[in-house]
Every structure is written in structure tokens, then in C-alpha cells.
Amino acid sequence: MSKEKEHTRISELGEFGLIDRLTKNIQLKNESTLKGVGDDAAVLNYGDKCVVFSTDLLTEGIHFNLMYVPLKHLGYKSVVVNLSDIFAMNAQPRQITVNIALSNKFSVEAVEELYSGIHLACEKYGIDLVGGDTTSSLTGLTISVSVLGEAAKDDLVYRSGAKEGDILCVSGDLGGAYMGLQLLERENEVFKVNDNMQPQLEGYDYILERQLKPETRPDVIAAFKKIGIKPTSMIDISDGLSSEIMHLCNGSKVGCRLDESKVPMDNQTKKMAEELNINPLVSALNGGEDYELLFTVSPEDYEKLKNDPDFTAIGEMVNESAGAHLIAAGGSEIPLQAQGWNHQK
């Protein structure tokens, strides 16, 4: 009698664990592949400039809820989240392809509304839509966007370049997208009970836009070039600050000391967190979808950007043996964990 083969549930590994398991034995065979899995985008060398490639998948019921996400906003966001990966490599996006799977609940006009958001994002960021595919679905809507970018080889920034003593910085503010999602979820639950109730969204325009219509940061890449610096490592914040810091630490073989008091958050983020009895720091550490850029620079280069109000120094990279810790207000050290949103629940 044969012994039944044991099966591991995906939830036991989580998203990052599953990716590690599926990719750990990949061996690159082509000289043109400079960077495969393990960063924000793959890097391919085909001449004077490198091609930078990334792809992302958004699935109804997992990544978005059409009860409160307008199709035009969804189309726009599906492009932006991919462009962010290219900017995180210190590269420029140029072309996208869009693949969609649709159930029969969607009309032609609904699909046109989705694509109006895609076209709007292409227009704003100067991107060409060059192809894609459409198929049917039994479970709603799935969108897959792939993006091609370019950069000179020497301009590329990876997750693996941070060094002990580098300053950890972030653009913009964090946690807003997560709190915007909590607000939308709250009002959606109220609507389920009483569809005559009007949603209470006044005064929260900023965090709602951070969730429904996020923007990415080409201006940060332009600022680096203008002041003449190149980050030693960089990543975009899609899965929460704690997860992204751990990616940089693991990629660069360093540790980190993150100063709790320095993490930038907007007043609407803090106000919404207080209203929902949530520690606002949790939204920044674990919320994700902010699409800001997290990067490290040498102390010398930090002097060139420290007066820019759009950048905040939030910590320092230390020896790998020290690990990655959050330095709380009272001085206590709390180990950082990659607790970003887990799609594989």
C-alpha cells in the first residue's frame, strides 16, 4: 500500500515563501540576462541600453473590489503599479502590454471604461500600449500588465547594493493607501446592511486617492539625476515598509535600524487610524500600496538631498549580524518582520 504524498498548503509558505520555493533552482542560461528574479524587475542587455521588464497581476476579489473601485480608476492603477517597479530600478518605462480575462457580467462599455483609465495612465506617464490579449473568465475580472523600460547599465539600481553606514530614505509619506482601503471597506460593510446609507467619505480625499488612483514617482528619479546622486539600493513600497526593508537587507546582506519617530505619515492617515483605533505606524509598516520609493544612499550623497522636503531619512543600514530592528520611541528595539499584505491566505 503506497504512502500518500504529503501536500504543503500555500498559506503555510505565504507569498514570499512561495516565490522563493518556485525560483530557488532557476539557472540563467543567456548572457543577455543580467538580472532575473529577485528584484523589482528583470534586466536584459541588448545593446547600448538595458531593457528592464516587469509584470503584475490583479484579480477581482483578491486585489480589488468592484463594489467601490471604479473601473476607470482600476485601469489607471493597474498601469501605475507596474511603472513603479521600473522606476525602482532607476530606469524609465516605455511600453506596456495589457492582458485581461473577463466574465460575461461585463459589457463592452464597462471594458471601454477600464481601458479609458489605462489610456489616461499611458498619456500621463508617456507610455505606449503596444499589445496584449483578451480571454473569458468564470470568476470575474483579471488584469495582467507587463511593462518594458530602459536604462544605461551604469544607471541601474538593485536591491543588493546597500552598505553598512548607508542612510535609509523614503519619498513621500506612508500608510495612506492602507487607511484609504480600511475606510472603503468600512463604508462597504455599512452599505451591505443598509443600501440607503450614503458613504461617509468627507475629509478623506487624500487617502482615498492613495488607494484608488495612486501615482508613481518619476520625479524622484529626475531629482536623483539633477542633484547628481545614485542610490546604493532601491525598491518600491508595494507590500509595506517592513517587507521592503527586509528585501533590501536580504538582497544586500546588511541589517537595519528603523527609527519609528521618523516614518512620514499624512495627517489624514493618522486621523483615520485614530478613528478606527489602529496604530498609524502599523499602516505604514504593513499596509502597502503606497508606491513610494525606499532607497539607501551613502552619507555623502545624503548631504545633497537632506534639505528636500519630499525625502525623509528613516534609518541606517548596519552590519548583517545586528539584524533589522524598529527603534521605538522609548529606545527599545523590536525585530522587523516582513508582514506586508499576504495574497496567499
Number of C-alpha atoms within 10 A of each C-alpha: 3 4 5 6 6 6 6 8 10 12 13 11 15 15 16 15 12 14 13 13 10 10 12 10 8 9 8 12 7 9 9 14 15 15 15 16 15 16 21 23 27 21 25 20 19 11 10 9 15 23 25 28 23 22 20 14 15 18 16 13 12 11 10 17 15 12 10 13 14 17 19 21 22 24 25 23 22 24 30 22 23 26 33 29 31 28 28 31 28 28 26 23 26 20 19 24 17 21 15 19 17 18 14 11 10 11 11 8 9 14 15 14 18 19 19 18 22 25 18 17 22 19 12 8 17 12 21 17 17 11 11 13 10 11 10 13 13 10 14 16 20 21 19 19 23 21 26 24 24 22 21 15 17 9 15 22 22 24 25 19 19 27 22 16 17 24 26 28 22 24 21 18 18 29 31 31 26 27 28 25 20 19 21 22 15 14 17 17 11 16 15 10 9 10 11 9 11 10 14 12 12 6 10 18 11 15 26 22 15 21 24 21 20 20 21 22 18 19 10 19 19 12 13 16 13 9 11 11 17 20 27 22 26 32 29 28 28 21 21 26 32 24 23 27 29 21 19 26 25 15 17 20 19 23 24 28 23 25 19 18 12 13 20 20 17 15 13 19 25 19 15 21 23 12 10 14 9 14 12 23 20 16 24 28 25 23 27 27 25 27 29 25 25 25 27 28 26 18 13 11 19 19 10 13 19 13 10 10 9 13 19 21 22 18 23 21 26 21 15 16 9 12 17 26 21 20 19 13 11 7 10 9 15 13 12 20 17 18 18 23 18 13 11 14 12
